[in-house]
Amino acid sequence: MITANGLGDEVTEPIRFSVTETGIASNVPRVEDDRFLTGAGCYSDDVAAPAAAWAALVRSPHAHADIVALDSADAEANPGVLGVFTIKGT
């Protein structure tokens, strides 16, 4: 027995949906296209939050390298740096 709704209703014909009922292969007008194509759209990166902080991650350019020393003094000396965090916790 093939059921349509899992309740035991027997299906004698396959359930068919037209293309327009599901929206597949149909033209759907997109109202946001014009503003993004003309450069007038607003992306999340365009929003400036007051007192926002940014993060930057620095990784070793050498794969599988053993880092034997790390000097973060130059990074800490930059104006506006709130903190430098390393695996050592400093």
Secondary structure, DSSP 8 states (H G I E B T S, - for coil): --BSSSSS-B-SS-----HHHHTTTS----TTHHHHHTT----GGG---TT---------SSTT--------HHHHHSTT------TT--
